[in-house]
């Protein structure tokens, strides 16, 4: 496989940066709509960020628990694979 040219790498990085900026703008617009024109956008973002963080950790813990249960079932004497 031929590596991309410097031009192509730069173009892809610029597209990625643009996508991140648009995602952020959409998030902020959604938060603004939720809290109204007089709401505290920074506080709304902090709350959203904390909720998102907590949700992600809960997902990680759920996956780890599922793996632990599967491992226990696999290691149980007489268990079939």
C-alpha positions in Angstrom: 0.0 0.0 0.0 1.3 3.4 -1.0 1.2 6.0 1.8 -0.8 9.1 1.0 1.0 12.2 -0.2 1.7 15.2 2.0 -1.1 17.0 0.2 -3.5 14.2 0.8 -2.6 14.0 4.5 -3.1 17.8 4.9 -6.4 17.6 3.1 -7.7 14.8 5.3 -6.6 16.6 8.5 -8.4 19.8 7.3 -11.5 17.8 6.7 -11.3 16.1 10.1 -10.8 19.5 11.8 -13.8 20.9 9.9 -15.9 17.9 10.9 -14.9 18.5 14.6 -15.8 22.2 14.4 -19.2 21.4 12.8 -19.9 18.8 15.5 -19.1 21.2 18.2 -21.3 23.9 16.6 -24.2 21.5 16.3 -23.7 20.4 20.0 -23.7 24.1 21.1 -26.7 24.9 19.0 -28.6 21.9 20.5 -27.7 23.0 24.0 -28.7 26.6 23.3 -32.0 25.4 22.0 -32.5 23.3 25.1 -31.7 26.0 27.6 -33.1 29.0 25.7 -31.5 32.4 24.8 -31.0 33.4 28.4 -29.5 30.1 29.7 -25.9 29.6 30.8 -24.3 27.8 27.8 -21.1 27.0 29.6 -23.0 25.4 32.5 -25.1 23.4 30.1 -22.0 22.2 28.3 -20.4 21.2 31.6 -23.5 19.2 32.6 -23.7 17.6 29.1 -20.0 16.7 29.3 -20.3 15.2 32.8 -23.4 13.2 31.8 -21.6 12.0 28.7 -18.6 11.0 30.7 -20.7 9.1 33.2 -22.6 7.4 30.4 -19.4 6.2 28.8 -18.0 4.9 32.1 -21.3 3.0 32.7 -21.0 1.4 29.3 -17.4 0.4 30.0 -18.3 -1.1 33.3 -21.2 -3.0 31.7 -18.9 -4.5 29.1 -16.3 -5.4 31.8 -19.0 -7.1 33.9 -20.3 -9.0 30.9 -16.8 -10.2 30.1 -16.2 -11.2 33.7 -19.4 -13.2 33.8 -18.5 -14.9 30.5 -15.1 -15.7 31.8 -16.6 -17.2 35.0 -18.9 -19.4 32.9 -16.1 -20.5 30.7 -13.8 -21.4 33.7 -16.6 -23.2 35.6 -15.9 -26.9 36.0 -18.1 -28.9 33.6 -18.8 -25.9 31.4 -19.1 -26.6 27.7 -17.5 -24.3 25.2 
